[in-house]
Amino acid sequence: MNLNVLGIDLAWKYSPERSCLTVYNGRGLRYYFLTTDEEIVEKIRENRGPVGIDAPLLVKNNTGRRRAEKSLHEDGLIAFPSSREFLIRKFGCVRGEILVKKLEKIGYELTTEQKENGIYEVYPCASIKRLLGLRRLPKYKIGSKSKRWYEIRELHKNIIEILGVEFALPNEIDKACDLIDSCFASYTVYLHMKFRSKIYGNLKEGFVVVPQNYTAKYKREKHYQHDA
């Protein structure tokens, strides 16, 4: 694969929170921790390729949830309900929409089609469950630091095997967590470009791209005691 595929674990509000951007091309993986939209846009400009963003990118509804979240829920993939009122109240803006507009200025396009300049909303938590064949999401974002690190390292092993490339985790736990999400975001785009994805929602009201089904070889049969 010569094409770069990019994944972004986007902070839903502006500074001081950082976002993680991953660039994967089949031969290697690079990642960057970035703060501003301008930094993100510049890195995407430098590493052209389709990009998956873990954040709501199109939110038309003022309250409630989008059709995309409802459809995910029906498939057993519980998603954070997105509405304009909630996102603006909680985070001050719909940052994903703002970033999309800035990317459109450098030739990108929000689309469900397989395009090298495509922008896609992705959901790493759903990708993890779907790719690893899990009933419940590993608790890598909550709980004690020791338990979180255990979960993160297990997911790190999984994504290394899936991507076929080696990379080290950051020493800071939250950065390591963000990197895991951005890796699964980029791999979701990789699968989408190969027509191995499912679209939840639509381009008019907002959509989410998720891997079509899990790869049995990565299924974690004895996954986490608290998953039972």
Beta strands, then each sheet from edge to edge (+ up, - down):
strand 1: 5-9
strand 2: 19-24
strand 3: 29-34
strand 4: 51-53
strand 5: 109-110
strand 6: 118-121
strand 7: 197-202
strand 8: 206-211
sheet 1: 3+ 2- 1+ 4+ 6+ 5+
sheet 2: 7+ 8-
end
